[in-house]
Amino acid sequence: MFLLLAVLACVAAAFLLVRYTNRQSLPSSEIDRYKNLESESFRPLFAPTNAEMRAYEQEQAEREAAKERALADALRVEEDARLRRLISAWRTSPDRQNTIDLLVTSSKTGEAEILAEVAEEVIKVFNEQGIGGLSPGELAALIESHCRLLPQAERGSGALFWVKEEIANLRSRSIA
């Protein structure tokens, strides 16, 4: 009888152990069913989507580019005004130093059109009345050296073709 009671107690303990372990693996309530979902499927209600974030970043990049263009335009306008003042001051007293300053300022802009315009003005004044302290060969070397200060892309532009022709004419006048 004691043996039967011991076997019955072991079977009951095994039954309770199996039931306890099965109970641990089953979800305990409706609240816990969201715990096992992937977090990628959850998104805050008002958070932007990836497409909205890309659109926002693109808009920000466009705004920054527009600001940089506006700043560059403002600097260009300021540089053009400074160059115009320098040209008008140079016209009143065209000498060697003023000519060098004018060519330096125009070459620092990095634009062949501006340098060509200034060189045209300098050569025109040189041909009409001469520039104190400059011979034709020196003027040709001065203009050519400032043309070489331009960026490589600008040096090959068509705006400098006439300037190069005038440099060759000035050199031929200095030899003769």
Buried (B, 14 or more C-beta within 10 A) or exposed (E): EEEEEEEEEEEEEEEEEEEEEEEEEEEEEEEEEEEEEEEEEEEEEEEEEEEEEEEEEEEEEEEEEEEEEEEEEEEEEEBEEEBEEBBEEBEEEBEBEBBBEBBEBBBBBEBBBBBBBBBBBBBEBBBEEEBEEBBBBBBBBBBBEBBEBBEEEBBEBEBBEEBBEBBEBBBEBBEE
